[in-house]
């Protein structure tokens, strides 16, 4: 059995206190078993170099040192403003008071580790999108298309990640012509750290635990996208308002009712994750109109006069402290708009939407140089308005949101088994699945199995497709895949099997428990994954590959199933059955009924009376012995198949079986005597019997039938054929008539009698 190493985003922080969001969860990619303390120390080392701008504390005081202050002052005094490319956001240099207002929120930002990076194919960006290379215009601004909502204000909280995610979905809805949505950032940030069990009840124990104020601990848009794939939001601002006043200075936080958890106005359909390059960013913007990015923002490199920002300081690795939304670009944005110390060497900037209100920057926007080396973790998204969602039932086991992956090589498979119960007795149609990958160009072969019989073998049902459905996820992220519809019977088990169909390696998203620690070892965030047996599975490549429950390795594949409820109730055939009277029981047997989870057996008197359920058995049982019967008594039986869905039991129709008489009690002989004309046998007649059969044998022989008496009240018989001088043994068996013949009682032999 192959052991899968699990990789996840481990927290790295810069002090003994949790990283605050103006931010998000950081993380380097490490094996789940590793301690991340050393990583935090190494990351700290990167921010304690001689360059005084590396630490958050130095950033807040960056204009106190003489040399840096002089550089900034020279710029503001106009030494560099002679360039024709300078664009003042207010048409003039700002006053000192205005500059301080612009710089104030930047001083509050806290450095973070950039976290896990995706395997982006940046060298062939067009291939990743399934398109040929295209030339881009010199400028592009999604605002001019009317698809970007107004810049909002996240103060007094550090939830830039939630504002970035909301902006992506709002733009997606506008781009689809759905009108302007004001989505609730509070709904996302609150339920991310206070998640509720999903509507189908499959994620009871999964939790995202924030040890502190969820407004300040934060998140990022990778995590937010994974969380939103479970359809917990997003709702509207009117439904769950942002908890502050008009001045954005008061904390008016109140608990949000649990009934709001899955009360959504829009769902996340797809999220696209990428590393950074200019071409990839432009392609993502033209495809999706907005892209959220993580980057580092410090006061020393922000030109408050122009709104230009870039920090090209050479260092090992990226550094991060903020998330903003890119809505366009300008290739002609002059390098002179950036501070000289930024060392920008070429024109070109991204048009960045911030979340510090419209009074900040250029009406809420600023300009980020193409050359900034800290731009990372690009996220674009596609939303679906709830009313437009065709498949409204979301089956999933991965309720917690840590960024974790396993490597699936060519030919290996992952799978999930679910029970169709969202329709509450009605049939469902499976038309979409949802997966998460951190690898571009992930190639899948997808097969659906219905009627799964072995809870540890996803392929133990009937394959829905003659050939697996093939799909390539061209860019990493959360992907909803439309598949040919498959009808699901209520209560049946079905499986989604996904095979790596040619990619060398896919970093496939999985759920696993993860703990995020501060530098002092204390925990500030914990993702608890309640992995259960029989949920998700993996299989090695090749004919010898076998299915293994991922519970063995404590992870769950992020495979979701989207279904729609049909108008038709699930109906199952009435069982075909027969009843046979046997010694001490009436045995009822029947043929298996497709989709039946079990069978109920009913009995009533042969004439009149009411049905009584005498047994209920599972779907694998096809026979029942009724031993609570009275000998020679008449009964009728029937069998009804059943299935369960939505907490209710649904029964098949039924037919009433023919009258069956129970086998008479063991027949004993009361006397055997020699008479002049033969041997006289006497017995006690049984009530409701239809007759008797008389048997005879000699010592050492076998019983032979010598007479059938077709009268149930008979109690004696004279054997005139017995030979004189020969000793005989006798037996009598009572019988009853059945639809299929006669049923005979047991017997007890008489003692020997000589004629």
N, C-alpha and C positions, 0 to 999 in steps of 0.2 A: 504494500500500500504506500502510495506517495504521500509524504508529509509536506503540506503547503506552508511555507513561511508567510506570515501575515505582516503586512507593512501598514503603518499608521502614522498619523500626524501627532507627534509628541510635543507637549508644551515646552517652550524655551522662553525664559523671562529675563529681565534685566535687573531685577531687584528682588527683595524678599516679599514684595507685595504682588498680587496678581496683576498681569498686564491688563490695562484698562482699555476699554474700547473707546477711546475714540476708535476702538479696534476690535480685533478679532483673535480667534484661536490661532496661535502660531504652530509650526511644527516642521521638524525635519523628518525625513523618512527613515524609520528605524524598525527593526524587528520588534514584534510585540513583547518579546521576553526581555528586551534590553532596558536597563536603567538609563534615563535620559539626563541624569545630573551632570555628567561630564559634558554632554552636548550643550547644556545651558552655560556651563563655565566657558566652553570654547566660544560660544556665541557672544558671551559677555566680553571675551577678550577682543573680539573684533570691534567692539564699541569703546574700548579703552585705549586706543592708539593715541599717538601724539596729536593728531588732528583734533582740535578742541571742539569741533562741531559734532563729534560722534555721539555725545550723550544728550539725553533729554534736558538735563540741568543746564549744560552749556548752551543748548539751543535757546533756552529762555533768556539767556544773558548775552546772546551773540553780538549785540550792539554795544556792549559795555567795554570791550577791548578796543584800544586805540586804532589799531591797523584796520580791523574789520569795520569799525564805525566810519573811518575815513573813506574806505572804499564806497560804502553805501552813501555817505554824504556827498562825495564827489559826483556820484551818479545823479542824485537828486538835484544837485546844483547845476546840472546841465552839461557836464563835461562830455557825457556820452549821448546826450539828447539831440545832438546836431544831426544824427542819422535821419534820413527821410523815412526809414522804416519804423520809427518809434510810434507806438499807438498807446496814448494815455487813455486809461479807462474813463477818466472824467474830462478828457480833453486838455488836461494840464497836470503837472506834478501835484501830488497830494500834500496836504499840510502835515506837520508832525503828528498832530492829534489824529488825523485820518489814517496815517500810517499805523499808528499804534492800535487803532480799532481793527485794522486789517490783519495785523500780526497776532493779535490777542488769542484767537482760537488755535492758531498754529502752535503757540507755546504750550497748549494743553495736551498735545499729542504725545503718546508714549511709544517708543520703539518696540517692534515685534519681530519675531522670526517669520520669514515669508511662508514657511510651511511646505507642504508636499507640492511637487511640480509634476505636471502631466508630461507624458511622452508625446510632445507635439512634433509633427513633421513639418517644421518651418521651412525646410529647403524646397518642399513641393507643396506650398500652400494651396495652389489651385487644385492639385490632385486631391488634397484632403477634402475639398469642397465638391469634388466631382465636376470641376469646370476647367476650361482652358484659361491660360493667362489673359488678364484683361488690363487695359490701361485705365487709370483712375483720373478723375478731374483734379485740377490743382487745389480746388476747395470743395468741401462737402460739409453741409450743416443740416442735420436732421430737423433742427428747429424750423427751417424754412419749409419743410414738408408738413408742418403742423402735427408732428407725432411725438413731441417732447413736452412733458408737463413742466410746470413752473418749479424753480428751485425752492426746496423746502428748507426748514430750519430744524436741525436735530438737537439744538441746545435746550435744556441744560444737560443732555445725556450724551453718552459715547456710543451711539448706535448707528454710525455711518454705514455699517454693513447692511442693516435693515433698510436704510434709505436707498442705498445702491440697488438692492434687490427689487424694492418696490418700483423704483424708477424704470428698471428694465421691463417689468411686467406692464406698467402703465403705458410705456412706449409701444410694446408689442400689441396691446389692445387698440391703441389709437391707429397703429399701422394696418390693423385688420378692419378698420372702419367701425369699431365697436363703441366709439365715443370716448370721452375723457373719464377715467376712473381715478379717484383719489383713494389709493389703497392704504391700509393701516399698518404702519411700521411697528406700532405698539403690539398689534396682534401677532405679528411674526416674532418679535423679540420676546414677548411674554410667553407664548406657548412653545417656543423653542426650548426654554428652560423650565417650563411647567407642562410638559406634554401630557396628553390624555390618550387612553387606549383608543385605537381606531374603531370606527363604527361596526366593523365585522368582528371585533374582539380578538384579533390575532396577535396583538402586541402588548399584552397586559403588563409585563414586567419591564418593558424597555423604557429607559429614562435618560434624559440629558440633565445632569445635576450641576448647577452653577453654585459654587460656594462663595456667595457674595451677592452684590447688587447686579442683577442681570442687565441693568442699563449701563453698567460700567465694565463688566467682564467681557461682553461682546460676542462676536461670531465672525464669520466671513462668508463670502457668497458661494464658495464650494459647499460649505456646511449648510447654508441656507437653502441651496438648491436641492440637496439630498433630503433635508427636512421637508421641504415643500412638495417633494415627489409623493409624500404620503397624504397630500391634500388637506393638511391642517392649515387652511388659509390659502390666499389672503382675503380678508374681508375689507370692508370700506372704512374710511376714517370716521364717518358718521356712526358706524356700528361700534367701533372701539377707538375712541379718540386718543390722540397723543396727550399724555398726562402732564401738561404744563399750562401756564397762563399765556396771555398775549405777549408778554415781555420775554418769554422763554427763559425765565429765571427761577421759577418755582417748580418744585418736585411735587406733583399732585398724584403720585402713583397710587392706584387702588387695585386689588386683585380683580382679575377678569373672570367672569363666570365660566365654569367648565363647559357649559352648554354652547359657548362661543367657539370652542376649540376647532370644530370642523364646519363652522358656519362661514362659508367662503363666498366671495363674489367672483373670484378668478382662481384657476388652478395653474400650476406650472406644468406645461406640456413637455418642453425640452429645455435643457441648459447646456451651453457649449463652453468647455473649459480649454484654455490654451496658454502656452507660453507666449512670450512677446517677440514680435518682429513688426516692422512698419507695414509690410504687405499683409501679414495675418490680421493686424488690427484693422486695416482699411477694408479687407474682405469681410470681417465680422461686422463692421459698422454698416457697410452697404447691404449686407444680408439682413441685419437685425436692428439697425438704426441707433443702437446704444450698446455700449460695452462697459461693464464695471471693471476697474483695475485696482490692484493694491500697489502702493508706492510709498516712498518716504518723503515727508514734507517738513522742512525746517525753515525757521525765520531767516537764516543767513543767506538763503538762495532764492527767496521770494521777492520779486520786484513788485512792490505794492502799487507803484505808479502805473504799470502796464498790465499787471496780472500775469506776468510771465514767470514760469518756474522751471528750474532744472538744477540738479546736483550731480555733477559729473566727477565728483571726488573719487579717486581710485581707492578701492578697498576689496578685500576678499568677500565674495558673496553679495547678495542683495540685502537691503534693510527696508523695513516696512513700518508705517504707522498710521496709514489712512486708506480709505476706499472712496473713490469718486467714480462718476459715470462719464465716459467719453461719448460725445454725440456727433463728432465730426472732426475735420482737420483743415489746415491751411498750410499748403506747401510754401507759401510766400510770407508766412509770418516771420518777420526778420529776427535774426539771431541777436540784433541789437536791443530787442525787447527784454532780454535776459540780463541779469547782472554779469559784469565782466568776470567775477570770480566763479561763475557757473561754467565758464570755459566752453560755451556752446560754439561750435565751429560751422554750423550750417543752419540755413533757414528751415522752418517747418515746425508746426506745433499742433497738438491735439486740443480740441475744444472740450474742456472738462467742466461738467456740471457738478458743483459741490453741494453740500447739505448744510450750509451755514447761513441760509436766508438770502434773499435777493439784494440786501444791502451790502453784502460782502462781495469783493471782487468786481467783476464786470457784470453786474446784475445777477450775481450768484455763480458766475462762471470765471474760469481762469484758463491759462494756456500753458500746456505741459510740453516741453521739448521732446521731439522724436528721440533725441539722444539720451534722455534720462535713463541711466542703467538700472534703476530700481523698479521700473514698471514690470509688473508680473501678475500672475494669476488672473488672466483675462476671463471674464464670464459674460456671455450673452444669453438671452432667454427668450422663449416663446411661450406666451400665455394662452389659456383657453377660458373664455367667459363661461361661467357655470351653466348658463342656459344653453350654450352651444356644445356642451360636453355630451357626446353621444353615448359613451360608455361610462356610466356613473358609479359603478361598483369597483372599488379598488381593493384587491386582495394583496396583502403583503405581510411579511414577518419582520422586516428590518425597520423597527420603529426608532431606534436611536441613531445618532447622526455623525459619529466619529468617521473621519476619512481613513478608511482601511481598505486594502486590496489584497488579492491573491493572484499569483501569476498562472494563467491558464495557457498552456502551450498547444501547438497544433494537434488537433484530434481529441483533446480532452474536453470534457463536458461538465456543465453544472445544471442543476434542475431544482424545481420546487413543486411540491404536491399540495394542492388545496382541495377543500370540500365546497362544492357549489351550494351556497346557502343564502346568498344575498337576495335571491328572488323570492324568498319566503313562500316556497311552494310552486312558484312559477319557473319556467325554464329560463335559462340565460344564454346569451350569445357572447362568446369570448372573441374580441376583435382587436385588442391591443395588448402588448406587453411593454414593460418598462424596465430598463437595465441601466447600470452605471459602469462606465469604463474610464480609466485614466490613460488610455492609449488611442491615438488617432488610427483610423483605418482598421477598426476592429471588425473582423469578418465572422458572421454567425450563420450556422445552419440550425433552424428552429423547427422542432416537431412538438405537436400537442398530442397527448394521450388521454383518452376518456375511459371511464370505467376502470380505473386503476384498482387492481385487486390486492397487490402486495404493497403494504405501506412503506416498505424499504426498497422498492424497485419502481422508479418512475416510469419505466418502460413496460410495466406489467399490464397495461391497458391496450386499447385499440388505437393505432396511429390514425390521426385525423387527415394527414396529407399523404398522397402517394409518394411524394418526394419531399424532403425537408424544405421549408421555406428559407430562402437565403436573403441576408441583409448585411450591408456594410455600414457601420457607424463611422462616418468619415472623420468626425472630429470628436475628441474625448468629451465626456460629460454625462448628463442624465438624458437618456434617449427613450422616447415613446415610439414603438415600432408598430405600425399597422400590419396586421396579419389577416389572411383569409379567415372569415368567421367560422367558429366551431360552436355548435349547439351543445349546451351542458344541461344534463338532467338534474333536477333538484336533488341535493343530497349526495350526488356521486362524487367520487374522487377523480380529479384530473391533474395532469402533470404538464409542466412546461420544461422541455429539455433543450438546452442551448449548447451547441458544439462549436469549438474554435474551428472555423472552416478555412484555415489557411494562413492566418496571422502567425508570425513567429511566436509572439508572446502577447497576451492581453492582460493588462493590469485590471482585473475585473473587480468591481466594487463589491465589498462584503460588509456586513455588520459584525462588529466584535467589540467587546468591552475594552475601554481605554481610559487611562487616568492621566490627567495633565497636571504637572507639578510646578511649583515655584522653585526658585533656586535653593531655598532652604528645605526642600523636600515636601512641603505641605501641598495639599491638593486644592486647586482652584476650580477645576472642571472635571467631571467624570461622566463618561458615557457607559451606561449599563445595558448590555445586550442580554436579554433573557432567552438564550438559545434553547430550543426544545427538540426532542427527537422527532423524526418523521416529517420535518419541514423542508429542508433543502439538502442537496446531495451533490457529490462530484464523482466523476468516473475517469479512469485513466484512458489513454488513447489505445486503439487497437482492439482486436477481437477478444483478447484476454482481459480487457478492462472490466472492472466490477464496480458497482455502485457502493458508495460509502456515505453514511450519514455525517453531515458536517458538524453535528453535535460533538462528534469525537474530537474535533479540533477547535470547538468553541467559536465557530463563525457561521454566519448565515448569508447565502448569496442574495444580493440585492436584485431579485427578480419579482416584479409585480405583475399582476394580471388585471386587466380592465374589462369588465363585462357590462352588458346591458340586459335589463330584465325584459323578457318577452311577455306578451299578453296571454299566452297559453300556459295553463297549469300543466305540470308534469303528470302524465297519466301512465300507469303501469297496468299491464294485462292481468286479468284475473287468473290465478293459478289453475292449471289442470291437475286434478288430484283423484286419488282412489283410496278406498278404505277396505281393509281386510280384517275380518275377525280372526284372532289368534288366541292361543291359550293365555288366559289372564290379561288380555289387552285387545283393544281395537287399534290397529296400526294404520295411520293416515300418512300417505306419501304423495309427493307432488313434484312437478317439473320446475326447474329454476326459471325465475322471471327476471328479465333484464331490468337493471336499475333498482331491484328490490333490496332494501337494507335488512329486511326481515319478513317474517310471516306470522300471522295470528291464526290460531286454530280454534274453531267454535263448535259447540255441540248443543243439540236440543233433543227432546223425546221424539220417538218415531212418529207420534201423532200429536199435533198441537204443540203448545209450550213455546218458550222464548229461547233465543240464542244466548248461550253463555260462553265467554272466552275462557278456554281451559288452558291455553298456553300461548306464549309468544317466543319465537326463536329467531336467531340471527339469519342473515341472508345465505350463509354457507350450509345451513341445516335444511335437509329436504325430507325429513321423516319425523313422525312423532308417534309414540305409543301411549294411548289413553288407557291407563290401568285402573282408573277410578270408575269402574263400571259394575253393573249388576248382571250376573250370568243370565243369558237368554233374554235380556231386556233389549228392546228396540231403540235405536238411536239414528239421528241424522247428523252429518258433519258438513262443514265447509271450511275453506282456507282463504284468507285474504292477504295479499302481499302489501307491504307498506314501505314508505321511505320517510325520512325526516328532513325538514328544511325550515330555516328560520325559527327554530324552537317548536315547530308543530309537526305532528305526524299525519301523513296522508295515506289513505287506504285505497286499495283497488276495489273494483266491484267483485261480486261473488255469485256463485251458483250453489244451489242446495243439492247435496248429495242424496243418493238413494238410501232407503231404510236399511240399516245394518243391525242384525241381532248379535248381541254378544254371545260368545261361545258358552254353552251350558256348563254348569259346574261338573266336576269329576263325578262320573256315574259309578256308584257302588252297587253290588248285588246283595240283596237281603237274605236270599236262601237259594240253595241248589239241592233238589231232592229227586231220588229215583222213584218213578211211578211205573205202573204196569205197561203203559204205552210209550214210555221214554223217560227223559230227564226234564224236570220242571225247574225253570229259572224264574226267580221273582226279584224285582227292584222297586224302588220308590220313584214314581213318575215325577218329572220336574215341570214346574209351571212354565208356560210359553214355549216349550219344546215342540218340534214338529214331528218327531219320530225317534226311532232307536235302531241301532244296528247291533245284531247278536254275533259274537265271535266264539270259536271253539278251537281247542288244540289238545293234543296228547302230550304226555310228559316228554320233554326234549324237543318238541316241535314248535312251530310258529302258528300264531292265531290266523284262522281263516274265517271269512265272513260266511255265515250260514243263513242269515235272515235279516231283511230290512222291514221294520214295522213302521208304516206311515200313519201313525196315530200317536199324537203327543201324550194322550192320557193312558196309553197302554202301560201295564206294569207286570206282565207275566208272559212267558213263552214256553211251549212244550217241544223239546227236541226229540222228534220221533225217529230221527235218522241215526241216533247214537246206537252203536253196536253193543250187544250184550257181552259182558265180561271185560269191557275196555273202560279204563278210567279216563275222564275228561276234565279239562279246566275251561271255565267260561268267563267271558267279559261282555259288558254292555256299554255302548257309547251313545249318549243322547246326541241329537243333531238339531240344527235350525237351518232353515232355508235362507240363502243369501242371493243377491242379484247375480252373483257369479257361480253359484252352486251351493253345496252344503258345508257347514262348519260343524265339526264333531268335538265332543267333550273328551276329556281324558277318561281313564278307566282304572279300575282296580280288579285284579284277577280273583276268581273264586278259588276255593279249595278244591281238590280233586274229588270227583264223584264217579263210582263205577256203576254201570247199568247191569 
